[in-house]
């Protein structure tokens, strides 16, 4: 069977699903301040006015996928406070299906405190809030939704038991599981790791999970696949990404896209949401990563996480193509 015919058939099968991408994960209100330099221990510095925006790794990935045209749903938990409404409004604007977002009376919505330096890089502290109450029982209640999704995307800002339940349920239902192990744990749950297809890590997460502090992206990818991940994507910021597919003998280097960074907050989530979108459409892992690199590059040119995510029309051209 030719590649084009196979891809068309795969896309036809996936579009029988209700959703292209289901994200099971966190939803946080981002409280962002920009500084001329980040403070050291015990130091106080002045910053800009505080900016409130919708964020959280799960909600970010859902917004990124929805803006790119994927039929996207989010399974998350928020409080019935002002931040919860901020998050719901952000998802509505992006086009995410919200019927599976659980609003808990009296709970505080998760919050991320973000400090952005002049180079666009950031430091983040997360207070989980309602995210900590997204439980395996919620995943069980959403079993039909998971089965109706082509790709299920997971991160680690919700309880580990919930991530594991979602990975197992998605795998058993035949959905492709994308895992972004952030914040990086000391050790990734075996059930989550072996469901990952792919495991998406940045350089810091790759070093931490492999303990190869002086390794190369390809060495990290091979080590993570050796630990049990079905396939691996290592994101490399401005340098692009590297993919190692299931059973592939060779890794594929994906070149970066030039972009003037204003704020890198949420760029990894933009990448992962875009990757999930193209995997749901039947793209190869390397092809999906090439698309995701363009989405990540576009996201760093504007401040904030979700507010920076592009539509298809706003993407930069592929490397080597004229705009």
N, C-alpha and C positions, 0 to 999 in steps of 0.2 A: 504494500500500500504506500502511495506517495506521501511525502511529508505534508503537503497542502491538504490532501484529502483526509489524512489522519487528524490534522488540526481542526478541520471543519467538523469532523464527526465528534471530536472531543468537545468542541464548543457547543455543538448541538445537545450533547448529553448534559453538559453543565447548565445550559440555559433551561433545562427541564426543572432545575432547582428553583426554589422561591427566591433565594438570595445568592449572589455571587460571593459575597464576603460577609461572614458573621464575626464580629469582634467581641470576645469575652474578656473584659478587663476593667481598668480603672477610669474614673472620670473625676478630674480635679479642676478647681478654679485656680488659674495661674495669677499670682501676684508678682509683678515684674518691676524691678527698678534698675536703671542703668547707672553705672558709676564710671568715673575716670580711671579708677583702679580698684580691684577687689581688696577688701581689708584683710590684714593679717590678724593673727590671734590677739584679742584684746584691743583691737584698733577700731575706731569709728571713722567712717568717711561719709561725705554728703553724696546723695544721689538725686536723680530726677524725680518727678512726680510718680507715684505708684500707678501702674496700669493693671486693671483687672481684665482677664480674658479667659476663654474656655480652654481647658487643657486636660492633662491626664493621658497616659500612654494609650489606654484603650480608646478613649474618646478621640484622641488625635488620629489614631490609625483609621478609625471609622470615618472621620471627617475627610481625611485624605482620600480614601477609597471612593466615598460618595461624590466628592467634587470631580473625580475623574470619570464619573459615569457608572460606576459599579452599583449594582443593587445591593445595598449595604444595610445591615442591622447591627445594633449594639445591645449586648446584655451587660448591664452595669447596675450599680446602686448609688443613688444620690439622696441627699437630705431634702426636706421640704422647705429649705431656706432660700435666700436670694441667690446664693452661689449655685444651688441646684437648678434654678430657673435659668441662670446664665448659661449653664452647660446644655440644658435642653434647647435653648434658643440657638446656640451655636450649631447643634446637630440638625435642627430644623433648617437652618440656613444652608447647611451643606447638602441636605437631602437624605439624611439617614433615617431609617425606620426606627421609631422610638417606642413601639408598643411593648418591647421587651426590657426597657429601662425601668427599674424598680425605684419608686420614690418612697422613702421611709419617713413617716411622720416623727418629728422631734429629733431627727439625726442631723449631724453636721456634715455637709458635703466635704469631700477630700479637698485639700488645699496644698498647692506647691508654691514655695517662696523662692523666687528666681532672681539672681543678681547677674547682670550682663555687663561684661567689660567692654572697653573700646574696640577690642579686636573681634567682637561679636560672640566670643566664647562665654560660657555661663557656668554658674554653680547653683545647685538646686537642692532644697530640703523639702521633703514631702510629709505632710500630716495626713494619714490615710482616711480618717473620718469614716463615712459610710462605706467606702471601699472595703474596709475590714469586715463588713457584714454581708458581703456577697459570698454565699456559702455553697457547698456541694449540692444542697437541697435545691437551690435556685437553678443549678445546672440540670439536675434531674427533671425539674419542672419544665425546662426548656429543651428536653430531648428531641421533640419533634422539630423544633426550630433548627437545632444543630443538624439533624438528618436532612433538612431541606436546604442546606448551605453547601456550596461547592468547596469553599475554603473557610477554615476557622482560624482566626489569628489570636494568639495568646501572648501575654506579658506577665511580669511578676510583681505588679503593684496591688494585687489582690491576694487573699490567703493561699498558701501553697496547696492545701487540700482541694481548693476550688479549681486551681489551674490543672491539677492532676485529674480531677473528675472531668473537666472539659476536654482535656487531651484524650482520655480513654473513651469518652462518649463519642467524640468526633472521629477517632480512629475506627471504632466499632461501626459507626454509621457510614464509613467510606468517604468522609470528607478529608480533604488535604489539610494538614495541620502546619501552620506557620508559627514558630515560637521565637520570640525576642526575649531572651533571659535577662531582663533589666528591671530593677536593679540586680546586678550579678550576685547570685548566692555563692556560698562557699562550695556547695556541691549541688548540681542540678538533679532533681528527681529522675530516676531511671525511666519511669513510665512516660514522663514528659519528654525526656531526651530522645527516647526511641520512637516517639510519635512525630518528632520534628522533621518536616520535609518541606522547607528547610529550617534549620536553626540559624537565626540571623543575629550576628554579634558584631559589635564594633571592636576596635583594637584593644581597648581596656578590658572588655568582657572576655575577649579571646585569650588574652594573657592570663587573666584571673582563672578562667575555667580550665585551661590547659597546664598552667604553671610553667609555661615556656616563655619566660620573661624576655629572652633574647631571640625568640623565634621569628619566622617570617609568616606573612598571611597564609601562604600555602601550607606551611608546617602546622599552623593553628587549625586550619580547615581539616587537614588529614587527621590530626589528633582528635578533633571533635567528632569526626565521622567514625574514627576508631573507637571512641567511647560509646557510640550507639546511634548518633544522629543519622538519619537517612541521607540528608544532604546538608550542605553548609553554605552560607553566604557571609563573608567578612566585609563589612563596610569600612571604607578607608578615607572618609571625609572628602576633601577636594581631590584626592587621588583616585576616586571611583570605588570599585569593589572587586572582590574575587569570589568566584563560585566554584563549588566542587559538588557535582551532582551525584546521585546514588549510582554506584557502580562505575563511575567515570574514572579512567586512568589518569586523565590530565585535568588540572584546574583551569579555569578560564578567567583571565584578567579583563575587567571591564573598565575602560578609561573614564576619568573624571570629566566633568563639564565645568569650564571656567565660569566663576560667579564671584561677584564682590560681596563678601559676607557682611551683613548688617546685624543679624541675630541668628545663631545656630539652634536656638531652642526649638525642639520638636522636629528637627531635620531628620533624625533617625526614624521617627514615627511616620513622617511623610514618605520616606523610602520604603518602609515596611508595608504601609497601606497600599502604595503603588505596586509593590512586588506582589502582594496578595491579589490585587486587581487583575494583573496580567496573567498570573498563574491560573486564576479562575477562568480566564478567557482561553486557556490552552497553550500559552506561550511556554517555551523552554525556560529553564531556570536562568540561563545566561541572558536570554532575550528579555525576560522579565526584569532582571537586574539592570540591563542597559536602560530600559524605560525608567526604572526607579531612580537611577542616578540622576536623570534629567529632572525628575520631580523634586528630589532632595536639593539639587542645585538651585532650582527656582525658589524653594522655600526659604533659603538663607538670605535672600535679597530683600526680604521685608521683615519687620519686627513681629514678634509673637510666634505662637505655634499655629493653632488653627487659622488665625487670620492671614497667615502667610502662605497657605496651601493653594497651589494653582489648579485651575481647570485645564483641560486638554489644550485649549486655545492659548494658554499663557505659558506653555512649556518652551524652553529653549530648544534649538535644533539639536539633533544627534551630532556627536563629534564627527567632523569631516563633512558635514552637510552645511550648505549655505542657509542663512536665515531668510 
